[in-house]
Structures are given as C-alpha cells and as structure tokens.
Amino acid sequence: MIEGVKIVPLKIIPDERGAIMHGVRKDDILNEFGEVYFSKIYCEAVKGWHVHETLILNYICVYGQVKLALHDLREGSKTKGETQEIFMGMENYCLVHIPPGIANGTKGLWAPFSIVANVASEPHNPDLKYRRIHPDEGVIPYDWGRRVY
C-alpha cells in the first residue's frame, strides 16, 4: 500500500428497479472540492502516466472495470518507488484517494469502455503543474500487459 493512498469501499444497493450507487461523502475525501469530471476509457487502452504536483484525485469507476496503477515518485516518502495496483469498478466498487506526487494510470478492462469519475481538489486549470510519462517510456518499471498465472 502506498503511503497516503486511501481506498474507500462504496455500496451498491440493488432492487428490482435498478440500483443506487453511492458516490462521494465529504468525510470520505481528504481535500477541498474543486470539480468532478468523467473519463471514458476504451477496453485495453492505457491512460497514463500522470503526476500532479498539487492536485488531489479521488477516482470512482462508475461503469465497467479498470486497472488503476499507482507509483510513488515523492521524495521523502516511506513508499517512494513502490507500485500499487487496484482493480476497480463493478466488481470492486470503491473510491481511491490519490495524493499529489503519485504517478497514476488506468487501463480499460471492460468492453467497449469504462467510465471513471474524478472528484478533484481543484477546478481544471491548464496552468496547474503536472507531468505526463509515456507508459512505454521505461521511467516507471511497470508492465501494462495482462498477467496469466
């Protein structure tokens, strides 16, 4: 587990009409609210790596299933250099809190696509400092392929 990452299980309450899917409670997130946006991820597509200097992320896969990979790049962190995988979505419905300085990327696992909501700590601002790292660049030692055991 990477230091500062928090996983909050969320409830899905089904009935004969459909279901209620819990989302965000103010006591579940550790930051101020900035904005909510949604990301559509096609099956087998990889979005990442992204590293934000100040932005705090709170991801919920509201449709489908994704593999969320995290890699700690923070200087002085007890878990610097560690990688964590979280499979989230319909089969593990949860909120994942990601502090600044942790590289994150997602891979779609559901056809034809998955949808991830982000409750970000700040509204979108193109001037916010963040870094993109190509998933095949080798900066982060991670294999996005499917593992067969």
N, C-alpha and C positions, 0 to 999 in steps of 0.2 A: 504494500500500500504506500503510495506516495504521500509524503507529509503535506497536510493541508487539503488534500482531496477528500471530499465528503460524499458518500453515496446514501441517498435517502430513498428507501422503498416507498412506492406510491401505490394507492389502491385503485383497482378497477372493480366497480360494483355492477355486475351484470343483472339484468332481469329480462323478462320476455319481450320488452320493447327495444332493448339495446343495452347500453351501459353508460355509467358515469365514470370518467377517468379523472382522478384527482390530478391537480397540476401543482401550482406553487403556493405555498403558505409563507407569510413573511417570517415565521420562525424557522423555516427550512433553509432560507438563503442567508448568507453571511455578509451581504452587501446591500447598498442602496440600489433601488430600481432605476434603470436607465431606459431600456426599451426591450420589447420582445420581437424577435424575428424568427422566421422559419426557413430551414434549408432543405431542399429536395435533393436526395442522393440516389442516383441510379444504382441498380444492382451491380456489384463488382467494381463500381467506381470508388476511387480514393480521393478524399478531400483533405489535404494537409500536406505538410505540417504547418501549423500556425502557432506563433508565440507572441503573446501580448505583454507589453511592459506594464500596463496599469489596469487593463480591462479584466474584470472577473466574469467568468462564464458559468452558466447554470443550464446544462443540457437535459432535455427530456425527449426521448424518441417517442413521438405520439402516434406514429404509424409505421409499421414494418419492423425491421430489426437491423441494427448496425453494430459494427465492432468499433469501439472508441479506444484509441491507443493514446496513452499519455507518456511523456518522457520529461523528467525533471532536469531542467537546464539552469536552475537557480544556484548562484554562487552562495556558499554558506549553508545550503540546505542539507539536512541529515540524509536525504534520499537523492542527492544530486547524482545524475547518471542512471537512475533506476527507471524502468519502463513498467507500465501497468496496462493491462487490457481489461475492458469492461464490455460485455455483450449486453446491449440494452435494447429495449423495445417491447413488443407484445409479450414476449416470454420472460422478460426481466424488466418490468415497468418501474422506472426509478428516475430520480433527479441526480445528476452528477455535478457537484460544485468544483470548479477548476480555478485555482488562484493564478495570478499573473506569473509569468516566467516558466510555465509548464507548457511544453510543446504538445499540441493536440491534433489529432487527425481522425477521420472517420472513414469507414469502408461500408458501403451498402451491401446488405446480405439478403434483402427481400426483393422479389421481382414484382412489378417492374421498378419500384422505387420505395424509399423510406422517407419520412419527414421528421426532422429534428427541430424542436423549438429551443431557442436560447433566450433566457432571461438575463440580459447583460446588465452590468453595473452602470453603464453609461450609454447615452444615445449614440447612434452611429456618427462618427466624426472621422473623415478621411485623414485628419492630421494626427490622430492617435497613433502612437508608435507601436508597430508590430512587425514581425519578421515572418516571411514565408520561406520554408525549406522544402525543396522538391522531395517527394517520398523516395525517389531512387538515387538521390544525391550521395548517400552514404554518410552524411553528417550524424544521423541518428541510426544506430545499428538495429534495424527492425525489418523484418520480412512481412510484407502485407499479404503474402500468399496464404492459401488455405492449408492448414496442417491436418494431416491424416495420421492417426495414431493406430 
